[in-house]
Amino acid sequence: MKYIYFGAKWCSPCKQLKPLINSGKYPIIQKDVDGNLAEAQKYKVRSVPTLLWIDDDDTVTKRYVGLTDIKTFLTT
């Protein structure tokens, strides 16, 4: 299982999440959508911030989109 966070430098909610993402509570791989467009398209990332849970078969098992959903995940 791996966690991939898609954000962007220009995204205000992403900036608000940065301290939680960097807290070290979860091993989260951070990707900027502008620099990883092909990967964002592969996982059907339509808006940022988006946090994906991806299993060993490279299948998305959970998807959190938006500031509220990700904050809920990161603080539980």
Secondary structure in CASP SS format (residue, H / E / C, confidence):
PFRMAT SS
TARGET T0000
AUTHOR 0000-0000-0000
METHOD secondary structure of the structure
MODEL  1
M C 1.00
K E 1.00
Y E 1.00
I E 1.00
Y E 1.00
F E 1.00
G E 1.00
A C 1.00
K C 1.00
W C 1.00
C C 1.00
S H 1.00
P H 1.00
C H 1.00
K H 1.00
Q H 1.00
L H 1.00
K H 1.00
P H 1.00
L H 1.00
I H 1.00
N C 1.00
S C 1.00
G C 1.00
K C 1.00
Y C 1.00
P C 1.00
I E 1.00
I E 1.00
Q E 1.00
K E 1.00
D E 1.00
V C 1.00
D C 1.00
G C 1.00
N C 1.00
L H 1.00
A H 1.00
E H 1.00
A H 1.00
Q H 1.00
K H 1.00
Y C 1.00
K C 1.00
V C 1.00
R C 1.00
S C 1.00
V C 1.00
P C 1.00
T E 1.00
L E 1.00
L E 1.00
W E 1.00
I E 1.00
D C 1.00
D C 1.00
D C 1.00
D C 1.00
T C 1.00
V E 1.00
T E 1.00
K E 1.00
R E 1.00
Y E 1.00
V E 1.00
G C 1.00
L H 1.00
T H 1.00
D H 1.00
I H 1.00
K H 1.00
T H 1.00
F H 1.00
L H 1.00
T C 1.00
T C 1.00
END
